[in-house]
Amino acid sequence: MEGNKSIHRSDEQRNLYKALVKDYESDKIILDTYRDVVTLKRRHDDDADKDEEPSVGSDRGSKRRREGKEPELTSAPKEKAT
C-alpha cells in the first residue's frame, strides 16, 4: 500500500515541477522582452534629471512644535502610595 502512495506522491511532485519550470520560462520570456524597454526608459529619465538644477532640501519629515502651545496631559498625575 505504501508503494502506491509513493508513486502518487512522485507523480504529484513531477507535475508541480513541470508547472514551476513552465512558469519560470514564461517569466523569463517576459523579463527578456521588457528589460530593454525599461533600461532605455530609465536612461532617458536619468538624462532629464541632469539638466535640472539640484533641489533645495525639503522640509518633508521634519516635525515642528506649534509655538505657544504645550501638549495637554490627558490624566492627572497619580500619587505614589506609601
Secondary structure, 3 states (H helix, E strand, C coil): CHHHHHHHHHHHHHHHHHHHHHHHHHHHHHHHHHHHHHHHHHHHHHHHHHHCCCCCCCCCCCCCCCCCCCCCCCCCCCCCCC
